[in-house]
């Protein structure tokens, strides 16, 4: 990992289930590809990723904002330690 790069991890519960991973996998191929591309941007730019791609919601909770046609997809995340981005869940 480069010094200016972040690492994205998907939050999972004690059983290893990840709501956000299930959500992303459930998307149609083209939509999933766009979501993964936006996650790459987040991984590259971290807290410097501007609106309309990302926004701060409350306290340290942020959202990745992805539009695809009429779909408005949101992925919630926060920064942990120095360079780790924890993505917690996704929804329309």
Secondary structure as the mmCIF struct_conf table of DSSP 4:
data_model
#
loop_
_struct_conf.conf_type_id
_struct_conf.id
_struct_conf.beg_label_comp_id
_struct_conf.beg_label_asym_id
_struct_conf.beg_label_seq_id
_struct_conf.end_label_comp_id
_struct_conf.end_label_asym_id
_struct_conf.end_label_seq_id
TURN_TY1_P TURN_TY1_P1 UNK A 3 UNK A 4
STRN STRN1 UNK A 7 UNK A 10
TURN_TY1_P TURN_TY1_P2 UNK A 14 UNK A 15
HELX_RH_AL_P HELX_RH_AL_P1 UNK A 19 UNK A 26
BEND BEND1 UNK A 27 UNK A 27
HELX_RH_AL_P HELX_RH_AL_P2 UNK A 29 UNK A 45
HELX_RH_3T_P HELX_RH_3T_P1 UNK A 46 UNK A 48
HELX_LH_PP_P HELX_LH_PP_P1 UNK A 49 UNK A 50
TURN_TY1_P TURN_TY1_P3 UNK A 51 UNK A 53
STRN STRN2 UNK A 54 UNK A 58
TURN_TY1_P TURN_TY1_P4 UNK A 59 UNK A 60
STRN STRN3 UNK A 61 UNK A 68
TURN_TY1_P TURN_TY1_P5 UNK A 69 UNK A 70
STRN STRN4 UNK A 71 UNK A 80
TURN_TY1_P TURN_TY1_P6 UNK A 81 UNK A 83
STRN STRN5 UNK A 84 UNK A 91
#
